[in-house]
Amino acid sequence: MLMINIAKDNSLNQIDIDSLYTQYIDDLYAYGLSLSFDKDTCLDAIHDVFYKICLNQSRLKNIENFKFYLLKSLRNRLLNIDRANIKYREYTIEEISNELPFQTQLTIEEDYILTEEDKANLKKVQNIMDSLTHRQREIIYLRYLQDVSYEEISDIMGISVQSCRKMVYKTLTKLRKTHTILLVAFHILYQNS
């Protein structure tokens, strides 16, 4: 069994690949689904990422934040899969660039746990998120739901840190102007989960 080191601060310490997989599979799967890929493609891409990790064990020594590394690796793998499939269908400008359609969805577990009031609030939040561009949704998802730093988001999305900060600021400003009350519901809903 491959042993790698991960500490509480996400740096290297004693843990195995199985633990790394178990720790991050839900976040990776949700992120892949949010990028509009089907369940099988997401799981295949996640397994491809972990397969590469097993093949390139020496690269693990340089990884400071495994969650960031895995999110970026998954996004890149899904982009490669998407690009390989483009020649078999018509494509849009989004598909040519590094921008993937981004959507937020409830998992089955979350749907089961939520009360009717929470579901109504979540529906309102979904409507708000639908008013944003794919990149705005992705950046808000990474920043506030996955707690990824601006530097890491800029690297994942292939934009500068300044552009990343500006996009978050403009997105939040837009949301504040149009949906102040619903933003409070969003904050309460995701703070409790």
HELIX and SHEET records of a PDB file:
HELIX    1   1 ILE A   17  SER A   34  1                                  18    
HELIX    2   2 LYS A   39  LEU A   55  1                                  17    
HELIX    3   3 GLN A   57  ASN A   62  5                                   6    
HELIX    4   4 PHE A   66  ILE A   86  1                                  21    
HELIX    5   5 ILE A   93  ILE A   96  1                                   4    
HELIX    6   6 ILE A  108  ILE A  113  1                                   6    
HELIX    7   7 GLU A  116  ASP A  130  1                                  15    
HELIX    8   8 HIS A  134  ILE A  140  1                                   7    
HELIX    9   9 TYR A  141  LEU A  145  3                                   5    
HELIX   10  10 TYR A  150  MET A  157  1                                   8    
HELIX   11  11 VAL A  161  ASN A  192  1                                  32    
SHEET    1   A 2 MET A   3  ILE A   4  0                                        
SHEET    2   A 2 ILE A  15  ASP A  16 -1                                        
END                                                                             
